[in-house]
Structure formats: structure tokens, C-alpha cells
Amino acid sequence: MTIQLEDLAFDENGLLPAVVQDAASGTVLTLAYMNKESLEKTIETGETWFYSRSRQSLWNKGETSGNKQLVKRINYDCDKDALLVQVEPLGPACHTGEVTCFNETLDQKELPSLDIVTQVIDKIKDRRENPVPGAYTTYLFEKGIDKMLKKVGEETSEVIIAAKNEDKEELTAEISDLFYHLLVVMETSGVTLNEIKAELLKRHLTKEGQNRE
């Protein structure tokens, strides 16, 4: 269903709340507001534009800091009075320098797992840039690509064995080990998770197109 901007339910001040989400990790980055003009500019430029209620003016995220947000998709909710803006962030979303504005925890029943892959990638990157003596990831970077690839081969064999044994718990652990070592190889080779997702999406869309022919 496609609607016109005029069909959106802007509030009495002509605003819509816009939840900004990292399209790759699913992390909620910030909550801001858009009026019709800022939404039009967001669609036109492919970058997020918001309306500042305090300054009563438009602002382009990252215009001064460089931490722009490239828009991948915009959804509206069932009441047409709120937006979900999925983006590729080119830097921290928060003015404090944090990745997300939602850094402080008010209550927590269990550890969320939504962005755990991103957290592991960040830890691997940190170990490469700031080696910690005795840390396993630091050890892998010190030994180099040959050691990393040897571990990938070993973990692949262990995944095969676990799958043949029909041991789900063991298989889950071995796949996790393999995935971790692949992430280390990706980091040392300059391959990003977004690039992997883009490749999978391209293949998916190609196959979908072939199925429709």
C-alpha cells in the first residue's frame, strides 16, 4: 500500500515521531521528529532530516559532525502517526559520541541478543586495534591469516561431526565457534557484515526474479 505524505497523521504541531534504526544490526539509534518538509527532504536526499522542536528549524543529521545516516527504508505504523526510519549510520547517532542515544538502562530482565553479532564484531575490531596480552583474539591477529584459516578449517570439521552426531547442543556450540572465527577472518580481510548481507540480498532478489519468470 502506497500513501501520499498528506495522508500521514501529523500531530497538531505538524510533526511525526521518527524512530531511527540501524538497518544492519536492528539497534534503535534515536527518536526524533519530522514535519512534512523534513520528510520530503529525507526522501529526496536519501539522508535523515529532522525538525528541531527547540530551535524550530530543520536539521540534517551529520551535517556538521559527518555522522550522516543513509536512509534504506521508511515505514509508517498502522495509525499513520509514527515513522520507522531504517538507515546505514556513518558514525555515532548520539551527540555524546555513543552509537545510540539509548545507552542507559532503566530496567532489565535479561540480556537482549538482537545486536550481539555487532557487539562481537566491535570486540574483535577493538582487539585488533588495541591488543590485549593473553586474549585469544589478540593471539589470532598476532599469528596472522594462516592461523585463522586453520581454525576455520578445524571448526568446520567439528560442525560436520556434530551435525552427523545429531547433537543439537554440540552443533550450536560448534557453529558459534566457526562463526566467530569467520568474523575474525572478515575483520583481517576488510569484509564487513553489511557487505555479506548485501550479497545475500542480491542473491535472494535474483532468485526471486527468476522464480517469477
C-alpha positions in Angstrom: 0.0 0.0 0.0 1.4 3.4 -1.0 0.1 6.6 0.5 0.8 10.3 0.0 2.5 12.4 2.6 -0.7 14.3 3.1 -2.3 11.0 4.3 0.0 10.7 7.2 -1.4 11.8 10.6 0.8 14.7 11.6 0.1 16.0 15.1 -1.3 19.4 15.9 2.2 20.8 15.5 2.6 19.2 12.1 5.1 16.6 13.4 5.6 12.8 13.4 7.8 10.9 15.8 10.5 9.1 13.8 12.3 6.0 15.3 15.7 5.7 13.6 17.0 2.1 13.5 20.3 0.7 12.2 19.2 -1.4 9.2 22.0 -3.9 9.6 22.0 -4.5 13.4 18.5 -3.6 14.3 19.8 -1.3 17.0 17.4 1.6 17.8 19.6 4.7 17.3 17.5 7.7 18.3 14.0 9.1 18.4 13.5 12.4 16.5 10.7 14.3 14.8 9.9 15.1 11.2 7.5 17.5 9.7 6.3 17.3 6.1 9.3 19.4 4.8 11.9 17.4 6.6 10.3 14.1 5.5 10.3 15.3 1.9 14.0 16.3 2.1 14.8 12.9 3.7 13.2 11.1 0.8 14.7 13.4 -1.8 18.3 13.3 -0.5 18.4 9.8 1.0 19.7 11.3 4.3 17.8 11.9 7.5 16.4 15.3 8.1 14.5 16.2 11.2 12.7 19.1 12.8 14.1 20.5 15.9 11.3 21.5 18.3 13.7 23.6 20.5 15.2 25.6 17.6 12.0 25.3 15.4 14.1 24.6 12.3 15.1 21.7 10.1 18.4 19.9 10.6 20.3 17.4 8.6 21.8 14.6 10.8 25.6 14.7 10.5 25.8 18.0 8.6 28.5 19.3 11.0 29.8 16.1 12.6 29.9 14.0 9.4 27.9 11.2 11.2 25.2 11.1 8.5 22.5 8.5 8.2 21.8 7.0 4.8 18.2 6.0 4.5 17.4 2.5 3.4 13.7 2.3 4.1 10.9 4.3 5.7 7.8 2.6 7.2 4.8 4.1 8.9 2.7 2.5 11.6 -0.9 1.3 11.4 -2.3 4.6 12.6 0.0 6.5 10.1 1.2 8.7 13.0 4.7 7.4 13.5 7.7 6.5 11.3 10.3 3.8 11.4 13.4 5.0 9.5 16.0 2.3 8.8 19.4 3.7 8.0 23.1 2.9 7.4 24.8 5.1 10.1 28.1 6.7 9.0 29.0 7.4 12.7 27.5 7.6 16.2 23.9 8.7 16.4 24.2 10.4 19.8 25.8 13.8 20.4 27.8 12.2 23.2 29.6 10.0 20.8 27.8 6.9 21.6 26.4 4.6 18.9 22.9 5.0 20.1 21.0 7.6 22.2 19.5 4.8 24.2 22.6 3.9 26.4 21.2 4.0 29.9 19.2 1.0 31.3 16.2 1.7 33.4 15.2 -1.9 33.9 16.4 -5.3 32.5 15.1 -8.8 33.0 17.6 -10.5 30.7 20.4 -9.6 28.3 19.0 -8.8 24.8 20.6 -10.7 21.9 19.4 -8.6 19.0 22.7 -6.9 18.3 25.1 -9.5 19.8 26.8 -10.1 16.4 27.5 -6.4 16.2 28.9 -6.4 19.7 31.2 -9.3 18.9 32.4 -7.6 15.7 33.1 -4.4 17.7 35.1 -6.5 20.3 37.1 -8.2 17.5 37.9 -4.8 15.9 38.9 -3.4 19.3 41.3 -6.4 19.9 42.9 -5.7 16.6 43.4 -2.0 17.2 44.1 -2.4 21.0 45.8 -5.7 21.5 45.3 -7.3 25.0 48.2 -9.7 26.0 46.8 -13.2 26.6 43.4 -12.6 24.8 42.6 -15.2 22.3 41.5 -12.8 19.6 44.8 -10.9 20.1 46.6 -14.2 19.7 44.9 -14.8 16.3 45.8 -11.4 15.0 49.4 -11.9 16.1 49.6 -15.3 14.3 48.0 -14.0 11.1 45.7 -15.2 8.4 47.2 -18.7 8.1 46.4 -19.5 11.8 42.9 -18.0 11.4 42.2 -20.1 8.3 43.5 -23.2 10.0 41.0 -22.6 12.9 38.2 -22.1 10.3 39.1 -25.5 8.8 39.1 -27.2 12.2 35.8 -25.6 13.3 34.2 -26.6 10.0 35.2 -30.2 10.6 33.7 -30.1 14.1 30.5 -28.7 12.8 30.3 -31.6 10.4 30.9 -34.1 13.1 28.3 -32.5 15.4 25.7 -32.5 12.7 26.4 -36.1 11.9 26.0 -37.0 15.6 22.7 -35.2 15.6 23.7 -33.4 18.8 21.9 -30.0 18.7 23.7 -28.6 21.7 27.1 -29.5 20.4 26.2 -28.3 16.9 25.1 -25.0 18.2 28.4 -24.5 20.1 30.5 -25.6 17.1 28.6 -23.3 14.7 29.2 -20.4 17.1 32.9 -21.2 17.2 33.0 -21.3 13.4 31.0 -18.1 13.1 33.4 -16.3 15.5 36.5 -17.4 13.6 34.9 -16.3 10.3 34.2 -12.9 11.8 37.9 -12.7 12.7 38.9 -13.5 9.1 36.4 -10.9 7.9 38.0 -8.3 10.1 41.5 -9.0 9.0 40.4 -9.1 5.3 38.3 -6.0 5.4 34.9 -7.7 4.7 32.0 -6.2 6.6 28.8 -7.7 7.8 26.9 -5.2 5.7 28.7 -6.5 2.6 27.7 -10.1 3.4 24.1 -9.0 3.9 24.2 -7.1 0.6 25.5 -10.1 -1.2 22.9 -12.4 0.3 20.1 -9.9 -0.6 21.4 -9.6 -4.2 21.3 -13.4 -4.5 17.8 -13.6 -2.9 16.4 -10.9 -5.2 18.0 -12.6 -8.2 16.4 -15.9 -7.3 13.0 -14.3 -6.6 13.2 -12.7 -10.0 14.0 -16.0 -11.7 11.1 -17.6 -9.9 8.7 -15.1 -11.3 9.8 -15.6 -14.9 
